[in-house]
C-alpha cells in the first residue's frame, strides 16, 4: 500500500479535527469531533475546502471519501463558536453564508474527482447538504438525515433549496424542509437521496471498495461526466448537448480514452492511469 506519510498532529488542532490520508490514490477525509457529532467549525470548513481543492489538482488522487467518527457524520455548522458581540451590519448574514456553507458545498460539487459520502451517523442541517452534494452516498443502517433548520426557525442554507428539489422534486423537498423530521437511511434510499444502505459494520469496507473502483477508472472522463450531469440540471437541451460534444472532444485527447479504445479493439481489460 502506498500513501502519504502519517505524522502525529497536536490534539484539537484543525489537522486533528479533520483527518486526512491518501492511500492507493484514494483521499480519505474524516471529520473528527465525535463529542459534537462532527459539527463543523469555521476552521474545519476551511480545511475541508482546501483538501477538496487539493484533491482536484493532485494527480495522485483519483477518488475521495468523506466520512465522520463516532455517532455523527456531521451535525451541521457549529453555532456555538460564533460571536454575538457587536451590531450586525446589513449583508453580514448573507456574506457569512456565501463565504461559508455555500463555499463548502460548492467545493464538493466542483471537485474534479468523484466524492463518496460514507454517512456513518446523523447528518443534520449543513451536514445533510454536505452528504447530498457528494457524487455517491453510502449510508449505515443507523444513519439519519435531518433538515434541522426549521426546528430553530431558520431558512435552509448550504445549497439545500438548490440540491433537494433536484434530487427528490419540489414537493418532497418542501416536506422535508417544512417539518424537519428525521429521515431514516432506508427512507433516504427509497427517496433517491442515498445510493445504498449497508450494515453499520460494513460501511467502511463498502466505501473502500467503491473508492478503489473509481480510483482505477478513467479519471478525466469521470470528471467531465460529473460536470455534465451537474450542469444538465441548470440548462436546456441544446446547451447540454453542446457541452456533451465539447466534453467528448476534450476527453478524446486523454491517454485513458486511447487506452479504452485500444483495449476494446484488442479484446482485453483496460488499464487506466488517470491521464
Residue, then its C-alpha position, 0 to 999 in steps of 0.5 A: x500500500x502506498x500513501x502519504x506519510x502519517x505524522x502525529x498532529x497536536x490534539x484539537x488542532x484543525x489537522x486533528x479535527x479533520x483527518x486526512x490520508x491518501x492511500x492507493x490514490x484514494x483521499x480519505x477525509x474524516x471529520x473528527x469531533x465525535x463529542x459534537x457529532x462532527x459539527x463543523x467549525x469555521x476552521x474545519x470548513x476551511x480545511x475541508x475546502x482546501x483538501x477538496x481543492x487539493x484533491x482536484x489538482x493532485x494527480x495522485x488522487x483519483x477518488x475521495x471519501x468523506x466520512x465522520x467518527x463516532x455517532x455523527x457524520x456531521x451535525x451541521x455548522x457549529x453555532x456555538x463558536x460564533x460571536x454575538x458581540x457587536x451590531x450586525x451590519x446589513x449583508x453580514x448574514x448573507x456574506x457569512x453564508x456565501x463565504x461559508x456553507x455555500x463555499x463548502x458545498x460548492x467545493x464538493x460539487x466542483x471537485x474534479x474527482x468523484x466524492x463518496x459520502x460514507x454517512x456513518x451517523x446523523x447528518x443534520x442541517x449543513x451536514x445533510x447538504x454536505x452528504x447530498x452534494x457528494x457524487x455517491x452516498x453510502x449510508x449505515x443502517x443507523x444513519x439519519x438525515x435531518x433538515x434541522x433548520x426549521x426546528x430553530x426557525x431558520x431558512x435552509x442554507x448550504x445549497x439545500x433549496x438548490x440540491x433537494x428539489x433536484x434530487x427528490x422534486x419540489x414537493x418532497x423537498x418542501x416536506x422535508x424542509x417544512x417539518x424537519x423530521x428525521x429521515x431514516x437511511x432506508x427512507x433516504x434510499x427509497x427517496x433517491x437521496x442515498x445510493x445504498x444502505x449497508x450494515x453499520x459494520x460494513x460501511x467502511x469496507x463498502x466505501x473502500x471498495x467503491x473508492x478503489x473502483x473509481x480510483x482505477x477508472x478513467x479519471x478525466x472522463x469521470x470528471x467531465x461526466x460529473x460536470x455534465x450531469x451537474x450542469x444538465x440540471x441548470x440548462x436546456x437541451x441544446x446547451x447540454x448537448x453542446x457541452x456533451x460534444x465539447x466534453x467528448x472532444x476534450x476527453x478524446x485527447x486523454x491517454x485513458x480514452x486511447x487506452x479504452x479504445x485500444x483495449x476494446x479493439x484488442x479484446x482485453x481489460x483496460x488499464x487506466x492511469x488517470x491521464 
